């Protein structure tokens, strides 16, 4: 049966009747999922991750946001396949050729997975930018609602996806990991304290971290973050904030800190770019810090109130310093006035979880890989420029 099916329909195409009905448009629901008893299923361990994928919303309202596919393979087949490919470290559709389609199909309860060209066609049918953006935004809101405490402190950092092709001349920007100015796309990621991402904002023409925060990230967070204090509660408690943003020195700006606090009551936290002279050593005391990951560490900390900035942009902030074994004092400034001293240090020094996220995603999931051929024009409105450039996937 398998051999005869392969001769007529292709390798591992054993469900002849279903495939013919789908080709004739007589099967609206697509292929049925049927798991069979097998002695050995390569990469079968990925099925253990299925409950986690579903609990994170992989199939939530997919047809409402992404639309419905016609034919043998339906929307949920394709999304499950892409998820399993990621778990198996298959970084793009082309690499799927290296795996037996029939064996991989057993993970989905199908006779085989789609051929690479078919998979590209299906993915293209689900890749309308507005639909994907709507689905991603809905998932982000669900994650925040499920864990409102994690959404209370958010880490923002930029990551440059370098482009080495020749289809278009993207603007150059500094890439810290390469220590060069290279062409690419800047992505601003919003993560929680353990490195898990909520959403990403892509910029072909990069206006900088502060501009992106003010125009794209903060307005979205004000709408999406659950359990924010009411206007009345903020009026009664002059030190309360809606949520806290944590970023590196690129976001150091007393004027920005003041604007976020006065306009939105959003607290910010970063390293002090221009700290004054060292504080006396007897100001520091050993404190036990609990990081967002649950790890406990001991740090020598001290705190003062500091007037940061000059002129009308100056603002009274909290300044927290950490004393290292070498005697260096690392300075942190923040407008999170209600946060405990140990929590300020724990959250600031957990910022490296985002760097670890970039590194892990780059090496294991092809974060920097470009997925498609072709280019699309930028919007005429420079304020709303976003990533619409798609480039060749191979090594470029």
C-alpha positions, 0 to 999 in steps of 0.5 A: 500500500505504501509503495503504491501510494508513493508511486502515484501521490508521493513519498509516504502519501498513504491516505489516498482517498483523503488527499483526492477529496481535498484536491477536489475541494470535498474536504472542508476540515482537511486531514484528520488526525489519527495516531497509530501504534509505532515501535519507534518515532524519531523526535517523539519527545516533542509531543511532551511539549504540546501541553505547554504550547497549547497553554501559551496560546499556540492555537487560540483563535487562529482562524479568526486572526490568520484565516482558514487554509483550504486543502489537505493541510489546515491552519492548525496543522501548519502551526503545529508543524512549525512549532515542532520544527522549532523544538527540533531546531529545524530553523527554516523550511529548507532544512525540513528536506533533511528529515523523513516526511513520513516519520515527521508526519507521525508527530502530527497524526498525519501520513506525512508533513507537507513538501517544502514548496507546499509548506512555503505556500501555506505559510505565505497564505497565513502571513498577512502582516496585519493578521499576524500583528493582530494575532501576536498582539492578542497573544501578548495580552493573554500572557500579561493577563495570565501573569500580571506580576511578570508584566509589572516590570518590563525589560526593553532592549534593541537587537540588530538583525544584520542583512548581508544581501544585495536586494536593498540598501538598509540603513546602517547602524552600530552592531555591538556584538560585531563592533561595526556599523552594518546594514540591518533591521533593529528590533526592540524586544519587550521581555519579563524578568526571566527573559520571556518575550511579550512582543517585539517592535521592528524598525527599518529606519531606527529612531532610537530607543527613547523615541520607540519607547515613547511612540510605540511601546509605552502606548501599547503597554498602557492599554495591555498591562492588566491591574494598573492602579486607577487614576484615583489611586495614583492621585492618592498615592503620589509615589505609586506607578503603573509599571516599571521599564528597565533598560540599559544606558542607551535610555538614560535621559532625565528628561525622558524619565520626567516625561514618563512620570508626569504624563503616564506615571510610568517608572523607569530604571537604568544605570547612571551615566554620570555618577558623582564621586564615590560614596563612603564605604561605610554607607554600604551594607550586605543585603540578600537579593532575590532575583526574578528567577528565584536565585538568591545572591548577596550584594553590598548596597547603599541608597540616596536621593539624587537630583539627576539632570540639569535645569528644568529637566532635573528630577529627584530620583532614587540612586542605588549603588552596588559595591563590587569586590574590586571597589567599583561602585555601580550606580542605578537611578530609578523613579520606582519610589515604592520599590524596596532597595533589594528589589531595585538591585535585583531587577536592574541586575537581572537585565542580562536575562534579555541578553541571554535570551538574544544569544539563546534564540540566535543559536537555537532558533535562527533569530537572525535568519531572514526568511523570504525573498523580495522587498516591499516599500516603506510607508510614506509616513516616517513616524509609522515606518516599520519593518516591511523588508524581506530578504533572501533566507540562505546565509545572508 
